[in-house]
């Protein structure tokens, strides 16, 4: 937090008015962008291998998006979320066209956190049950309710201090690397993880559970995909015990993992999808919930309010139409084309460097974890250690050499999540 010491326009000292300029130790101030590159004030170029926050999926200056936003701003910039608007309707229809068949209705919101809160609100009202199950090592947002859904040890203290959301149970993630389960194969671990989930459901009381909310592939907590068969079993459990399955696609959606939505890769149809980030390629905030016909009809009949003033903002919806054009015009195909090269390049790095404990991910969302070769444990535990964290050093050195990576939680990982428009040479440069 920096305080502006310049006098403000009213002539008084602005020392009492805090202006947030970003983290004090962040050396780069970005002012321009083009394709997969961003530029700082000194005109240094960086390959943005993080797409800022896993969200600028179409790259930094996609004219298809900018033109649609401009056109909308020139017609009518804002229409209340309680009125009909053609741009909003068109985006809702296009989202339903690419979503799993079971999902046809869209409720817009503003951020991923709010989309998750809306989905939970809908699930609780619709089922009449109160509990929601989410995974440890998950991230679902930072607003009061969404932080309560998140299974990230670093945000736990906030949740415990404020007890923002009650009725959230946690279950273990189906991790294959440093797994809490002892199966010899990913499939066996997947089976054990699903058995554990059933144990949690039965002990929480199936009738008390409204929904299971989960990322189809974990994002900030390490880009780990589920073992084969895991999600099919989760779907079966939800059917068996009459629980809604909500897929949090805030990172995994919009081509990042090779399909429109991450859960489609698993061949499973959820009852709701929450989305944000990539829907507009982050050109302007927009988020939402995709739900089934039945849920949509029921919401219309009951008139339960889950919207916000800026939900489904027309300029956001226009940006969404431009972004969907870009994804359809080859960006998702590009992920499928380069995914093998991405995987092989990272696996070669894992073989070459003994401090790289594992690489995991899918599509254009990958994580590299640094572990001590002697113990197989992470070099550094941010909750215990201070000092040099190898993952942090790698990110710093990469930035000094013109490539931006992200950090995962726990912070022993480097996350790679480039815009979907990168080419093979840019991929090779970053690796
Ligand atoms: N869900 C997931 C999987 C996320 O990764 C994030 C943000 O990174 C969120 C929800 C919260 O989205 P937002 O930051 O737009 O509130």
Boltz pocket constraint, residues with backbone or C-beta under 6 A from the ligand:
constraints:
  - pocket:
      binder: B
      contacts: [[A, 53], [A, 110], [A, 111], [A, 112], [A, 113], [A, 114], [A, 116], [A, 139], [A, 140], [A, 141], [A, 142], [A, 215], [A, 219], [A, 220], [A, 248], [A, 249], [A, 250], [A, 251], [A, 276], [A, 277]]
      max_distance: 6.0
